[in-house]
């Protein structure tokens, strides 16, 4: 991954992110990690499922491309391109890509997280 550092600023491009398959068809890549938050770049392939899980981290995110169905305790929420989302700390959540196209987005976790607890 190309990282440009200018003074105290880091600059990373999503095209340079190294995506790692953390579940069948679910990919995560680190973009930036600070003292209080970390940013992930994610891709969920058609038909893939992000396992249901919970964590201490508050999580906010944004769907860049595609459609993803978020699964929470009280139902399902369809997230489309341009939608933002937030999962409070310790809320059980997962997601499924029920479309024919990959879903791609950004997630920010606070406090920072390096390794998902639910990883296969």
Secondary structure, 3 states (H helix, E strand, C coil): CCEEEECCEEEECHHHCCCEEEECCEEEEEEEECCCCEEEEEEECCCCEEEEECCCCEEEEEEEECEEEEEECCEEEEEECCCEEEECCCCCEEEECCCCCCEEEEEEEECCCCCCCCCC
